[in-house]
Every structure is written in C-alpha cells, then in structure tokens.
Amino acid sequence: MRTNPEPPALRRLGVMSALAEEQYGLLALMSQRSSRTHGQRDYHAGLLHGQPCVCVLSRVGKVAAATTAASLLLEHGCDAIVFTGVAGGLGAGVNVGDVVVAHDLLQHDLDASPIFPRYELPLYGTARLSADAGLSAALHAASTRALPRLLAGPHAAAINAL
C-alpha cells in the first residue's frame, strides 16, 4: 500500500465496468487494441491516452467483480484497477455520470457477527481497506481538470454532478 500522494508509475491499468454502457466509450477511445477471452470475459488491451490499459466487462455483483479483478492482476499484468460505474450503489446525491474517487473501501453488507464486529473483514482487523493514495490523487487531479464541478465527502474524494 502506498502512503504518499505521488501518482504511481503504472505498467498497466485495469479498467472494470459492470455494464456495457459504462465500457463503451472507453473501448471507442482505445488505440492499439487487441482482445482476448478468458473466463467468460472479453479483455481488451490497448492504450487510453497513452496509458497501457486492459478494459473488461465484469458483469454485475461482488463475486463477478472479485473474480474479474483477480484475473486482471494475476493473468493480465495489471498493477492497479479502477472501476467505471457504481450501478447506483451509492444512493441519493450520486447520479449517472458522476465521478467518485475513493480513499478507502467498505463492504456495506458484511456481517460476520457475533464472531467479528459488523463490517469488519474477518481476520483483517479492520472494516476499511485503503485505496492507493497516489492513484486516488492522480484520479482526483484528472477529474478536477476535466469536469465542471467536484464535491468532496468523507468516503469519496470527488463527486462530479454533471
């Protein structure tokens, strides 16, 4: 885990989407694209604004996202992963097209009580996992440059209301 706010030097960035509508624009912008099917997922490798990336449609749900993320890291050489689209999972005030850059992550429905406190990841001793500070800072800076309005919050560095 990085603790400084310097943007990481990424060899390859994984970009996951749950829905095709969230992925479409990225694939249209990708240059030098090649595709490979693995584990019932189509992985599209190429360049987005000069950055080596692998875009993949994970499909909906935590298990689908987790298995796809593992594949990006282990099989496709990604150093970090960003997720496009939250499928309405953040509730009121976050709309389609908004940008959310997280500082930490919490599984909202985890409950292994009475053995562990609600939300705590069993055997990790914490409920929250920190996002990469450098990557979050780089995503926040890019959003600030590109988008008209950003709102800060305790668990989201930036929310853009388009």
C-alpha positions as CSV (number, residue, x, y, z in Angstrom):
1,M,0.0,0.0,0.0
2,R,1.3,3.4,-1.0
3,T,1.2,6.1,1.7
4,N,2.4,9.1,-0.4
5,P,0.2,11.1,-2.7
6,E,2.5,10.7,-5.7
7,P,0.8,9.2,-8.8
8,P,2.1,5.6,-9.2
9,A,4.1,4.6,-12.2
10,L,1.8,2.0,-13.7
11,R,2.9,-0.6,-16.1
12,R,-0.7,-1.5,-16.9
13,L,-4.0,-0.2,-15.5
14,G,-7.1,-2.5,-15.3
15,V,-10.4,-0.8,-16.0
16,M,-13.5,-2.7,-15.0
17,S,-17.1,-2.0,-15.8
18,A,-20.2,-3.8,-14.7
19,L,-22.4,-2.8,-17.7
20,A,-21.6,-2.4,-21.4
21,E,-22.9,1.2,-21.3
22,E,-20.1,2.0,-18.8
23,Q,-17.4,0.5,-21.0
24,Y,-18.5,1.6,-24.5
25,G,-16.8,5.0,-24.6
26,L,-13.5,3.6,-23.3
27,L,-13.3,1.0,-26.0
28,A,-14.1,3.6,-28.6
29,L,-11.1,5.7,-27.3
30,M,-8.7,2.8,-27.0
31,S,-5.9,2.6,-29.6
32,Q,-3.7,-0.4,-30.5
33,R,-6.5,-2.6,-29.2
34,S,-6.3,-6.4,-29.0
35,S,-8.9,-8.7,-27.4
36,R,-8.7,-12.0,-25.6
37,T,-11.4,-14.1,-24.0
38,H,-10.6,-15.6,-20.6
39,G,-13.0,-17.0,-18.0
40,Q,-16.1,-15.9,-20.0
41,R,-14.8,-12.3,-20.1
42,D,-13.5,-10.3,-23.0
43,Y,-10.3,-8.5,-22.0
44,H,-9.4,-5.5,-24.3
45,A,-5.8,-4.5,-24.1
46,G,-4.5,-1.2,-25.6
47,L,-3.8,2.4,-24.9
48,L,-6.1,5.0,-23.4
49,H,-4.5,8.5,-23.7
50,G,-1.1,6.8,-23.9
51,Q,-1.6,4.7,-20.8
52,P,-1.4,0.9,-21.2
53,C,-4.8,-0.5,-20.1
54,V,-6.9,-3.6,-20.0
55,C,-10.7,-2.9,-20.1
56,V,-13.1,-5.7,-19.2
57,L,-16.8,-6.1,-18.5
58,S,-17.0,-7.8,-15.1
59,R,-20.8,-8.1,-15.1
60,V,-22.9,-7.3,-12.1
61,G,-22.2,-8.4,-8.5
62,K,-19.4,-8.7,-5.9
63,V,-18.4,-12.2,-6.9
64,A,-18.2,-11.3,-10.6
65,A,-16.2,-8.2,-9.7
66,A,-13.8,-10.0,-7.4
67,T,-13.1,-12.8,-9.9
68,T,-12.6,-10.3,-12.7
69,A,-10.3,-8.2,-10.6
70,A,-8.2,-11.2,-9.6
71,S,-7.8,-12.1,-13.3
72,L,-6.7,-8.6,-14.2
73,L,-4.0,-8.7,-11.5
74,L,-2.9,-12.3,-12.0
75,E,-3.5,-13.1,-15.7
76,H,-3.3,-9.7,-17.4
77,G,-0.4,-8.0,-15.6
78,C,-2.3,-5.0,-14.2
79,D,-0.7,-3.0,-11.4
80,A,-3.9,-1.3,-10.3
81,I,-7.6,-1.3,-11.1
82,V,-10.2,1.4,-11.4
83,F,-13.9,0.7,-11.7
84,T,-16.2,2.6,-14.0
85,G,-19.8,2.8,-12.8
86,V,-21.3,2.2,-9.4
87,A,-24.6,0.9,-10.7
88,G,-26.5,3.3,-8.4
89,G,-24.9,1.7,-5.3
90,L,-24.0,5.0,-3.5
91,G,-27.6,6.2,-3.0
92,A,-29.0,9.7,-3.1
93,G,-26.9,12.5,-4.5
94,V,-24.8,10.3,-6.8
95,N,-26.2,10.2,-10.3
96,V,-25.3,8.5,-13.6
97,G,-22.2,10.3,-15.0
98,D,-20.9,11.3,-11.6
99,V,-17.2,10.6,-10.7
100,V,-16.3,9.1,-7.3
101,V,-12.7,8.7,-6.3
102,A,-12.4,6.7,-3.2
103,H,-9.8,6.9,-0.4
104,D,-11.0,3.7,1.3
105,L,-13.4,0.9,0.7
106,L,-16.0,-0.7,2.9
107,Q,-18.2,-3.7,2.2
108,H,-21.6,-2.3,3.2
109,D,-23.3,-5.6,3.8
110,L,-20.6,-7.6,5.5
111,D,-21.7,-9.0,8.9
112,A,-19.8,-11.9,10.4
113,S,-21.2,-11.2,13.9
114,P,-21.1,-12.3,16.6
115,I,-17.6,-13.5,15.9
116,F,-16.4,-10.2,14.4
117,P,-17.9,-6.7,14.5
118,R,-20.3,-5.7,11.8
119,Y,-18.4,-4.6,8.6
120,E,-15.0,-5.9,9.8
121,L,-13.2,-8.1,7.4
122,P,-12.7,-11.4,9.2
123,L,-9.1,-11.9,10.3
124,Y,-8.0,-8.5,8.9
125,G,-8.8,-6.5,12.0
126,T,-10.3,-3.6,10.0
127,A,-13.5,-2.7,8.2
128,R,-11.9,-0.4,5.7
129,L,-9.3,-1.1,3.1
130,S,-7.3,1.9,1.9
131,A,-7.2,2.8,-1.7
132,D,-3.8,3.6,-3.3
133,A,-3.2,7.2,-2.2
134,G,-1.1,8.0,-5.3
135,L,-3.7,6.6,-7.7
136,S,-6.6,8.3,-5.9
137,A,-4.7,11.7,-6.1
138,A,-4.0,11.2,-9.8
139,L,-7.6,10.4,-10.5
140,H,-8.8,13.3,-8.4
141,A,-6.4,15.7,-10.3
142,A,-7.6,14.4,-13.7
143,S,-11.3,14.8,-12.7
144,T,-10.6,18.3,-11.4
145,R,-9.1,19.3,-14.7
146,A,-11.7,17.7,-16.9
147,L,-15.0,18.2,-15.1
148,P,-17.0,21.3,-14.2
149,R,-17.8,20.7,-10.6
150,L,-16.5,18.4,-7.8
151,L,-17.9,17.8,-4.4
152,A,-15.8,16.3,-1.5
153,G,-17.1,13.8,1.0
154,P,-15.7,11.6,3.8
155,H,-15.5,8.4,1.7
156,A,-15.3,9.9,-1.8
157,A,-12.6,12.4,-2.8
158,A,-14.6,13.7,-5.6
159,I,-18.2,13.6,-6.8
160,N,-18.9,15.3,-10.0
161,A,-22.5,16.3,-10.7
162,L,-22.9,16.7,-14.5
